[in-house]
Amino acid sequence: MKRIEAIIRKTKFEDVKEALLQSDIDWFEYHNVHGIGQSREERIYRGVQYSTDVIERVALAIICRDPLVEPTVKVILEVAHTGEVGDGRIFVSDVIDTWSIRTGEHGDTVLKDKK
């Protein structure tokens, strides 16, 4: 099992969400996050100066079986891509075990489709 964490633009969240739901991913969590990137510019909007140090993004966390990792990452890469600086990052890490609080079962069977 793997954990896929993707940090994406807020403007791309709805598109990525729909694409994930249309693929084999039925559940993921997301959070609004703030980060500091390497681009530090000052912008002026209606006479007010804004710093671009803090970047608003959405962080997605997806736990999936190993065979779904590559297709899931591919969906995120395709849909979240704009080609501009600040498109985000994807991190993949190992998940040692998972438990269902309701049933007490553990392992990747917890992730199986129960439809």
C-alpha positions as CSV (number, residue, x, y, z in Angstrom):
1,M,0.0,0.0,0.0
2,K,1.1,3.5,-0.7
3,R,0.2,7.0,0.5
4,I,0.0,9.6,-2.3
5,E,0.1,13.2,-1.1
6,A,-0.4,15.8,-3.8
7,I,-0.1,19.6,-3.2
8,I,-2.0,21.3,-6.0
9,R,-3.3,24.7,-7.0
10,K,-6.7,25.6,-5.5
11,T,-8.0,26.4,-8.9
12,K,-7.3,22.9,-10.1
13,F,-8.9,21.1,-7.1
14,E,-12.4,20.5,-8.6
15,D,-11.0,19.2,-11.8
16,V,-8.6,16.8,-10.0
17,K,-11.4,15.7,-7.6
18,E,-13.7,14.8,-10.5
19,A,-10.9,13.0,-12.3
20,L,-10.0,10.9,-9.2
21,L,-13.7,10.0,-8.6
22,Q,-14.0,8.9,-12.3
23,S,-11.0,6.7,-11.8
24,D,-10.8,3.8,-9.3
25,I,-10.2,6.1,-6.3
26,D,-13.4,6.3,-4.2
27,W,-12.0,8.1,-1.2
28,F,-9.4,10.7,-0.3
29,E,-9.0,13.5,2.1
30,Y,-8.0,17.0,1.3
31,H,-7.0,20.1,3.3
32,N,-6.5,23.7,2.5
33,V,-2.9,24.5,3.1
34,H,-0.4,27.4,2.9
35,G,3.1,27.1,1.8
36,I,6.1,29.2,1.0
37,G,7.6,28.7,-2.4
38,Q,10.8,29.9,-4.0
39,S,9.1,32.7,-6.0
40,R,8.8,35.8,-3.8
41,E,7.3,38.7,-5.7
42,E,5.3,41.7,-4.7
43,R,2.1,42.3,-6.7
44,I,-0.1,45.3,-6.8
45,Y,-3.9,45.0,-7.2
46,R,-6.1,48.1,-7.1
47,G,-3.3,50.1,-5.5
48,V,-2.7,47.6,-2.7
49,Q,0.6,45.8,-2.6
50,Y,0.4,42.0,-1.9
51,S,3.2,39.6,-1.1
52,T,3.3,36.3,-3.0
53,D,5.4,34.6,-0.3
54,V,2.5,32.6,1.1
55,I,0.8,30.3,-1.5
56,E,-2.7,28.9,-1.0
57,R,-2.9,25.3,-2.1
58,V,-4.9,22.1,-1.5
59,A,-3.2,19.0,-0.1
60,L,-4.8,15.6,-1.2
61,A,-4.0,12.4,0.7
62,I,-4.8,9.1,-1.0
63,I,-4.1,5.6,0.4
64,C,-4.2,2.9,-2.3
65,R,-3.0,-0.5,-3.3
66,D,0.3,-0.6,-5.2
67,P,-1.3,-1.3,-8.7
68,L,-3.3,1.9,-8.4
69,V,-0.4,4.2,-7.6
70,E,0.9,4.9,-11.1
71,P,-2.6,5.5,-12.6
72,T,-3.5,7.8,-9.7
73,V,-0.3,9.8,-10.0
74,K,-0.9,10.0,-13.8
75,V,-4.4,11.4,-13.4
76,I,-3.1,14.1,-11.0
77,L,-0.2,15.0,-13.2
78,E,-2.4,15.4,-16.3
79,V,-5.3,17.3,-14.7
80,A,-3.3,19.6,-12.3
81,H,-0.7,20.6,-14.9
82,T,-0.7,24.2,-16.1
83,G,3.0,24.4,-17.1
84,E,3.5,27.4,-14.8
85,V,5.7,27.7,-11.8
86,G,3.7,26.6,-8.7
87,D,1.8,23.6,-10.2
88,G,2.6,21.6,-7.1
89,R,4.2,18.4,-6.0
90,I,3.3,14.7,-5.5
91,F,4.9,12.5,-2.9
92,V,4.5,8.7,-2.6
93,S,5.4,6.8,0.5
94,D,4.9,3.3,1.9
95,V,2.0,2.5,4.2
96,I,2.9,-0.4,6.6
97,D,-0.6,-1.3,7.6
98,T,-4.1,0.0,7.8
99,W,-7.0,-0.8,10.2
100,S,-10.8,-0.5,10.0
101,I,-12.0,1.0,13.2
102,R,-15.6,-0.3,12.5
103,T,-14.7,-4.0,11.7
104,G,-11.3,-4.4,13.3
105,E,-9.9,-6.0,10.1
106,H,-6.5,-4.8,8.8
107,G,-4.3,-5.0,5.8
108,D,-5.1,-3.9,2.3
109,T,-8.4,-5.7,2.5
110,V,-9.6,-2.6,4.3
111,L,-9.2,-0.7,1.1
112,K,-11.3,-3.1,-1.0
113,D,-14.4,-1.9,-2.8
114,K,-17.4,-2.9,-0.8
115,K,-20.0,-1.9,-3.3
